Amino acid sequence: MSARPKLLGVNHVALEVGDLDEALEFYGRIFRFELRGRMSGMAFLDMGDQFLALSEGRTQPPDTDRHFGLVVDDKEAVREALREAGVDPAPGRGLNFRDPWGNLVQVVDYRDIQFTKAPNVLRGMGSGGLEKRQQALDELRDKGLL
């Protein structure tokens, strides 16, 4: 068998939403982001070297288990923004919520996970002062990534 290419990361995730303008308004109440671009039926929320694509035209019912995780600079600020927006997080130890179209979103704090942005990307995003917590540093070190 020939050598298979190695997965290096995620460039973007595409979410199907019912209405693009409503989706931009909803996600704008929860997160601070720059609009990378917009075309007919799609909008792209910038996340430095990655993006979240919103695609208009959701037709299926809410997801039960399928979800995606967003990395943020302050998970507790997201919890507060959800409360202010009238969105109830799902029960459990993490911070999960559903958008109006049934997409299940898991929110994780950058400081607590192995996921790492290059320092220049963090600086360019205005988040250059974020420091990993010890458990995340230990996990990175155990993998030889520090």
Summary of the structure (lengths in Angstrom):
residues: 146
radius of gyration: 16.5
end to end distance: 31.8
largest distance: 54.0
contacts: 347
relative contact order: 0.16
helix: 27%
strand: 28%
